[in-house]
Amino acid sequence: MLSPDLQRIAHIRDYCIEIERTIERYGRSFEIFSSDPDYQKPVSFSLLQIGELSGKLSDNYRALTAVSVPWTAIRGMRNLFAHNYGSMSRELIWKTALEDIPLLLVFCEQQIQP
């Protein structure tokens, strides 16, 4: 059985995978992403959930892994989604999905390997 922190990391991994699947489904084109709300919503929702889950990790776990993962920034992005969704930068969402999520996915998978 995984610890509560690692259970949350497993859920974060699942949202990372969901983002990658969505990108594969719709295509790696910012133009398509930017013009299609049906593409933007699942990516944005998954990012919001990742931020929510990161806020529920223990302080100790976040401190121990802060060198590998910018938990404060992830939580901050969650707050932007929750409180300013209509004004979120599509470029920032896209950049995060393409550049940061693959790295976070690798981290999560390493953490939950037996």
N, C-alpha and C positions, 0 to 999 in steps of 0.2 A: 504494500500500500504506500502510495506517495504521501509525503508530508503535505500539509496545507499549501505551503509556498509552491511546491512542485506540482500540485494539482492545478494551481492557478497558472503556472508556467505552461502546463499542458493545454489549458484553455487558450492561453495567448498563442501558443503554437497553432492551434486549430484555426484561430482567426487569421493568422499569417497565411496559412494554407488557403483559407477562403479568399483572401485578397489575391493570392497568386492565381487561383483558379478563375476568379473573375477577370483578371487581366488577360489570361489565356483565352477566355471565352469571347471577350469583346475586342481584344487586340491591343498591342503595345503602342497605341497612337494617342498622344495628348489631344489631338484635334477631336478624335472620337470621344475620348473621356470628357473633354471640356464641353462638348455639345450634347451629351446624352445623360440626362438625370438618372436613367435606369442603370447606367454604368457607375455614376458617382455615388449613388446611395449605398450600395452594398460595401463599397470600399470605405466610404466615410463611416458607416455604421461599425464596420470591423475595427477601424482605427479608434473609434470612440470606445468600443468594448475593450480593446487592448489597454487603453489608458485607464479605464475603470478598474480592470483587473490588476494593473500595476500598482494602483493606489491601495489595493488590499493585501499586497505582499508585506511581509513583516519588515519592520525597520532594519532589523539585523540582516535579513536576506538582501534587501536593497543596498545596504552599506557594503556587504561582502562582494556584491556583483557590480557595483557602480562603475568600476573601471571598464567593464565590458558593455554595460548598457546604461544609457542616459535616462534613468527612471524619472527624474524630475522633469525633463523635457517631454517625455511621453505623457506624463500626467498633465503637464501644461497644455499639450495638444488636446487632450480629452476635454479640458476646461474650455478651450476655444470652440470645440465642436458643440459642447453642451450649451454654451451661452451665446455663441455668435455664428451658428451654422450658416445663416443666410449670407454672411460676409466672409466666410472662409475662403482663403486663396486656393483656387483649383490647382495652381502651380505647386503650392506647398503640399497639398494632398497627393498629387501625382508624384512629386519628387520623393516624398516619404514612402509611398507604396512601391516605387521602383528601386530606390536606393537603400532605405532603412529596413524595410520589412524582410528582405532576404537575409540580412545580417541577423536580425532578431530571430528569425526562424532557425538559423543555424545554432544560435546561442541556446534557444529553447530545446532543440533536439539534443544538444550536448548535455544539457542539465538533466533531462529526464531519461537518458539512456541508463540501463541497469549496469 
